[in-house]
Amino acid sequence: MNKQIGVVNKKVIKLLNLNYEKELPVILGDTNVEHMKREHLQDYNKYGKDIEDIINNPTYVAKNPNQGSIEYIKEYKFDNDFVLVAVRISNKGTMFAKTLFRMTEKRKIFI
């Protein structure tokens, strides 16, 4: 089942210089959740309940130069974790939350 969990808002569109004419809803589907559990189970178990908050209240946003996805990153100071939710547009023009994981130390350098 697909559920809207946020929007790619005007602030993010402008900040990342995205080529979107309007705000786009961000959808979380069952297949996306299955991927997150399969590839990043520990991270999903800890932060899966926070996906909506990460997208709507990120600490950082970035555009992935290789995949073209939008990266919503939330810093959790109490655990010293940086959690990334990658959002990407489908061929049909729907914006999906594709994955969730804790960033590694090496990856944090690029924030």
N, C-alpha and C positions, 0 to 999 in steps of 0.2 A: 504494500500500500504506500502510495506517495503522500508526503506531508510537507507543506510549506513551513520552513523553519527560519526564514528571514528574507532579506532582499539585498541585492547588490545596489546600494544606494548612490545618490548623486555625488556625495562626498568621495566615496571610493572610486567611482567612475572618473571623476575629475582628478583626484590624486594620482591614480595609476594611468591616466591618459588613455582610458579604454574607449573603444569605438562603439559605444552603446548609446542609442538615442534616448532611452528611458530606463528607469529602475527596473530590474528584473527579479522576479521571485526566485529564491533558492529552495530547491526541493531535496528532500531526503527520501530515497526509495529503499525498499526491502533489499534489492541487490546491492545497493551501496553499503547498507548496514552489514550484510553478509560478507562483503569484501573487507570491511573494517575489522570484523571479528576474526576472519580467516588470516589476515595479514598482520594485524596489530591487536591481538586479543587483550593483552594486559593493559595497553593504553586505552582501548575501547571500554574495558571494564571499569577503569578508573575515571575516564573523562567523557564517555559516551553520553552521559546524562547532561553534559554541558555544551553539546554541539550548538544548540540554538544560541546560547549566551556567547560562545566564542565568535559566531558569525555576527551577532548583533552588537557586541561590545568588545571588539578585539583590542589588544594592546598595540599590535602592528598589523599592517597589511602590506602585501608585496605581490608582484606578478612574477610567476615562474617563467624565466626566459626560454626554457626548453619546451615546456608543455603548454604554455599559454594559460595556465590556470591561475586563479586568484588565490592567494594564500592568506588566510585569516589566522593570526597567531595570537595566542593569549598567554600571558605570563602568570604563573601561579607561584608567588613568592614564598608561600609557606612550604612548598616542596621543591623550590628552585627548578620548576619545570616550565618549558615553553612547549605549548601544544598547538599543532598546526592542523587546520581543516582546509583541505584543498577543494576549491569549487571550480567546476569547468562546464562550459556550455556544450550541449549535445548537438548532434547533426540536425536535430529538429528544432533547435533554438531554445531548449529548456536548460536552465542552470541547475546543475546537481552538485550536492556535497559528495565528493568522490571518495575521500579518505580522511582519516584522523590518525595522528601519531605524535608522540613526544619527539621533539627535535634533539639531535645529538649535539654534543659540544662543537664539533666541526661545523655543523650546519648553522649554528647560532652566529657564527662570525659574519654571515651574509645578511644579517638583519640590519 
